[in-house]
């Protein structure tokens, strides 16, 4: 009995094979981000402990300010997926260009924040040398903000339609460029100046603009111009921009609040000293090997849910979500086990370029922190998959509400523990672990509630009619998401 069930799970619509075909290139794509961040931090640790410690706060501040426009730009993926599912390709180009326009507008605004960086990092109370490096890193990264946003919007042209292999190729090429430039600019090879921290930031800037240019060149082919109205769609469309703000705005604001809370959390850890900051940075760097690839799976879930809801088939959308969850939990559970059993394997690259006496203290603290990572990995998978699903439907206001309620308590708990009770690094990691586990359970409950099934972000007049009568309004039990009727 088991073999036919497994075969059916694999081969049916929105089953294992279809989810994996869409998700695997995106997993490889986001895994390439893992490689980029991992190598970047590794090279910086080889350069100096201060540079390693400064990389996360400087990068997080930059990403925090990126969050709102980035959340809107990436949410174009849901519009593209639903237009594609509803059979209206002529609306896709218009949606993509509304997102790309966000990057054009935001780019000069980021440059205006450069003079504020020294004040922000000095107020954080970090070591003066680390604060100086944080400032330099952030200031250079602002020159790549426009490229990041434009690339994010243009990538949705491919992800929303399911052409995820293009995204995989582009992002992998950008990662290779970033790694090569990191090596050249940090240490001064191949005729490049040895700029250390500043060089790492310039490498990131160059790779982000490279991504944007490459996406545009691949997208701007004659066949695509006609089918997806890529030329006519460059105009500003107020009704569509308003819809993007309505659904993408909460998505961007949610990202901003959540990452802001995490940034403040990291800045608080910075008060415990550069060793605590370096160990935390290293632990999150290793965790990115589990987390970032699963972001690709979350994007795939959002895409499949959006496409199936565009076809008015919420049962197939639910099936794709549960299939993806099984894959995510399998991967994250495996990584959690490895973090506990063989943590030193993940630290080998960092140890190679550092003297043993300088690395041993960071290593011991990081091994302990990886046990916390292992504890919340499975709950992280819940968040990634179910957030992707309800975002694909348009349930962004709920996600924003959860973020507004759940973000302040852990920051407050960490601050109280550090300031008044002297509880230190382990207390901070207890707080973040409890935070992430709770979020996973909340998003699971929201998905089971089933309101996402009736949500759409595109115009109601464009939705397909088929599938309406066959689908139940609300499904609250996971087993009902695995229908066995042959017509699906």
N, C-alpha and C positions, 0 to 999 in steps of 0.2 A: 504493500500500500504506500510506503514512503516514497519509492522512486517515482510513481506517477504524480504524487502530490508535488514533489520537488520540481518535476518537469513542468507541471502546469504553472506553478509559481513563477518559474523562470520564463516561460514562453508566452503567457497570456498578455493581453494589452495592459500597459502600465505595470507590467511585472518586472522581474529581476533583469531580464535582458534589455528591455527598453529603457529602464531607469539607468542601468549601468552604461548603456551606449551614450546616453545624453550626459551622464554625470562624470564618466571617467576622464574625458578631456578637460572638464572643469576642475576635477580633482588634481590632475596633472598641472593645470594652470595655476591653481592656488598653491600647490606644492612647490611650484617654482618660486612663489613669493617666499615660502619657507626657506628655500635654499638661499635666496637673496638676503633675507634678514639674518639667517644663521651665519652665512659667510661674512656679512658686513660686521656683525657683532664679534665674530671670531677674529677678524683682522684687527678690529679696534682693540680687542683684549691683547693681541700680540703687540700692538702699538703702545698701549698703556692702560693700566687699570682705571685711571681717571676717565679716559675716553670711553671705555666700556660702560662705566657707571653713568656717564653723561648722555649716552645714546638714547636710552629709553625715555627719560624726562623730556629731552629736546624733541625727539621724534613724536612723543605723545602729545605735546603741546601743539605741534604742527598738525597732527592728525585730528586733534580735538577741534581746531578751528576749521578743518576741512569737512567735518562731519555733516553739518547742515546742507551745504551745497552738494556734497558727495552723496548723501542720502537721497536727495532729489534726483540727481543725475542717474544713479544706479537704479532708481525705481522706475525709470523708463522701461526697464526689462519687463515689468508686469504689463505695461501698456502694449509693448510689442508682442508679448506672448498672447494676450487676449485678442488683439487685432488679428494675429496670425491664426489663432484658433477659430475666430469668427469668420475668417475668409475675407478680410479686408486689407490686403497688402498695401493698397494705396495710402493708408493712414500711417504706415510704419515709418516712412522717411520723415513725415511731419513730426511724429513723436520724438524721433531720435534727435532731430535738429533743435527741438525745444530744449532737450537736455544738454546738448553741446553748448548752447548759448549761455547756460549757467556758468560754464568754465570761462568763457570769454569775459563775462561781466565780473566774475570773482577774482580773476588773476591780478588786476591792479590793486584790488582791495587788500590782498594778502601782502603785497609789497609795502603797503602803508603801515603794516604792523611791525616792520623791522625795528624802528626806534624803540618800541615798547619792550622788546625781548630782554634787554639787560635789567630793566626794572622788575619784570616778572620773576626772573630766576634769582635775583638778589633777595627778593621778598620770601622766596621758598626756604631760605635759611640753610642752603647747601654749602659745602666746602667751596671757598672762593675759586679754586682752580677748576673744580667740576662745574660751577656756575658759569664760568667763562666759556668752557667748552660747550655747554648746553646752549648758550647764547649764539655762538658761532654756528653750531649745527642747525638750529632753528632758522636763523636768518638766511642761510643759503638754501634751505629746503623750500622757503617761500617762493623762490624763482621757478619751482617745478609744480606749484599748485595748479596753475592753469592747465598744464599738460595732463596732470592726474585726473582732473575733472572732465576734460574733453575726451580723454581715452576711456574713462568709465562710461560716459554716455554713448560713445561710438561702439563700444563693445556690446551694448545691449542689442544692437542691430543683428548681431550673430547669436547671442545667447537666447534672446527671446524667440527666435525662429528655430532654435535647436541646432544651429550650425556651430557647435561648440569646439570642433577641431580647429577652426580658425583662431579662436581665442587661445587655445592651448599653444599653437605655434607662435603667435605674436607674443604672448606673455613669457614663453620660454626663451625666445630670442632676446627680449628685453632683460630677462634675468642674466643671461650670458653676458650681455653688454655691461650690465651693472657690476657683475663680479669682476670682469676684466678691468673695468675702470676703477673699481675699489682697490684692486691690487696695485694698479699703476699710480693712482692719485694719493693713496694713503702712504705708501712706502717710497714713491718716487722712482718708478721703473719706466722703461721704454720712452724716455725723454720727458715724462711728466714730472712736475714738481712734487716733492714729498710734503703734502699738505695735512696729513694725518686726519683729524676729525673733519676739517673743512673739505678735504678731498673725498671722504666718504659721502658727504652731503652732495657735492657736485656730481658724483657718479649717479646718485639717485635722481637728481634733476635731469641729467642727460637721458637716462633710461625712460623716464616718464614721458618726455617729449617725443622720444623715439616710438613709444607705444602709440601715442596719439597719431603721429604721422603715418605709421604702418597701418593702423586700423582704417584711416581715411583712404589710403591708397587702395587697399583691398576692397573696401566698400564701394568706392567710386568707379565701378565698372559699368559699361553701357547698358547691359541687361538689367542691372540693379537700378540704374537711374530711371528707367521706364517703369518697371514693375512696381517699385516702391516709392516712386515720385520723389527721388532724392534731390532733384533740382528745384521743382516747384515747392517742395516741402521745406525749403530753407527760409521761407517767410515766417514771420512771427504770427502765431495763431492764438489769439487771446482766449477763446473758449477751451482749447486743449491745454494751454499753459495754466489756466485756472484749475483744470482737473488735475494736472500734474502737481500744482501747489496743494490742492485739497488732499490728495493721497500721498504724494511724495514729501510734502512739508512735514507731516507728523513722523514720517520715516526718518527724515533728516534730523528733526528735533530730538527724536528718540536716540539716535546715534550720538548726537551732541551731548545730551544729558548723561547717557551711560558712559561715554568715553571721558567726559569731564569728571565724573565721579571717580573713574579709574585713574585718571591723571592726578587728581588730588590725592588719591590713595598712594600712588607711587611717590609723589612729592613728600608725603608724610613719612614714608619709609626712608626717603633720602635723609631725613633728620637723624636716623639711627646710625649714620656713618656710611662711608663709601664701600666698606666691605659688605654691609647689609644690602646696599643698593646694587652692588655688582652681583651678589648671589641671587637677588630677586630678578635682575635683568637676565641672568643666565638661565634661571629656572623657567621664566616665561619664554625665553628663546628656545629652549628645548621643548617646551610645551607647544610651541608653534608647529612642531613636526606632527602633532596630532590635530591641533585646532585648525590651522590654515587649510590643509587639504579638505577637511570637512566643510569649510566655507563653500568650496566648489559644489559639494553635494547639496548644501542648502540652496545655492543658486539654481541648481537643477530642479530641486523640488518646487521652488517658486515658479520656475518656467513651466513645468509640467502641470502644476495646479492652474496656472494662468491659462494655458492652452486648453485644458479640459473644461474649465469654466467658461471660456470663450465659446466652446461647443455645447455648453449647458449639460455637462456630464460630471457632476460633482462626485459620483461614486467612483469613477475612474481617477479623479483627482485624489480622493482619499486612499485608494489602493496604491497609487504611486507614493504617497506619503509614508504609509506603513512599510512598504517595500524598502524605501530609502532609510527608514529608521532602523530596520534590521541590519542593513549594511553599515550604518554609522555606529551602532552599538557594538557590532563585531570588531570593527577597526579600533574604536576608542577603547574598548575593553582590552584588546591585545596590547595597545600602547601603554595603558595603565599598568598592566602586568609587567611589561618590560621596564617601565620607569622604576618599579620596586625591586625587580630581580637583578637587573644589569644597568644601573644608572650610569656607571663609569663609561659605558660604551658611547653614550650620548655626549659625554664630556671630552672625548679623546681629541677632537679637533681643537677645542679651546686649550687643552693642556699642552699640545705640541709646541705652540709658539711662546710659552710662558715658563719661566724657571719654576721648578717644583716647590721651592720654599715660598714663592709668591702665590702659587695656585692652590696649595693645600688647604688653606683656610677657606677660600671661596668654594672649593670642591666639597668640603665637609658640610658646609651650610646648604649648598645647592642640593646635595643628596637628600637631606631632610625635607627641603621644600618640594622636591619631586614626589614625595609621598603624599603631600597635600594635592598636587596636580593629579596623581593617580586617583585620589578620593573623589574628585569632582568631574573627572573625564566623562563618565557615563551620563551625568546630568547635563554636561555641556552638549552632548549629542542630542538630548531631548530638545534643548533650546534651539540649536541650529536647524534641526529638521522641522519642528513645529512652527518656529518663527518664519522659516522659509515658506511653509504652506499657507499660513494665514496672511502673510504679506502678498503672496501670489493671488489671493482673493481680494485684497484691499483693506484688510482689518488692521490698518496701521495705527488708528487712534487707540485701540486697546493696548497695543504694544507700547505706545507713548505713555498711556496712563500707568501701566505697570512700571515702566522705567522711572517716571516721576515719583511714584510711591516708594519703590524699592531701592533707589540709588542713594538717598541721603543717609539711611540708617547705618550701612557699613562704614561709610566715611566717618560718621560721627563716632561710631564704636571704636574705630582705629585711632582717631584723634584722642578720645578719652583715655584709651588704654596706654597710649604713648605718653601723653602729657601729664596725667594725674596718677597713673598706677605703675608706670615703668614696665609694662608687660612686654615690650619689644617685638622682635621680628615674628616669632611664632604666633603671637596673638593676632597680628595683622593677617597672617595666612589662615588662621582659623576663621576669621571674619570673612575673607574673600571666598573661602571654600563653602561656608554656609550660604553666602549670597548667591553663588552660582548654582548650588543645588536647589535652592528655593525657586529660582527663576525657571529651571527646567521643569519642575512640577507644575508651576503656574501655567506655562504654555501648553503642557500636555492637557491640563484640565480645559483650557480654552478651546483646543482643537476638538476634544471630545464633546464639548457643548454644541458644536455644529453650526453656529451662526455664520461662519465663513462660507457655507454652501450657497447662500443666497446673495453673496456680495459680488459686485463687478465694478471695475474702474472705468471701463469704456462705455460709450453711449449705448443705452438700452436698445435703440432702434437698429444697431448693428449686430446684435446678438443673433446667433443661429437658433432656429426653432427646434431642431431635432434633439431628442434626449430629454425634453422637459417632462413628458408624461411618464417616462420610465424611471425617473429618479425620485427618491423620497426627499422630503423637505429637510429633515434633520436625522442624523444618525449619531447615536450617543455611545455605541459599543464598538470596539475595534473589530469584532468578528464580522459585523455587517459591512465592513469596508472591503471584504474579500468575496464579492459575488461570484457565483459559479455558472451563471447563465451563459450559454455559448455565444450569444450575439455580441458579447463584450469581449 
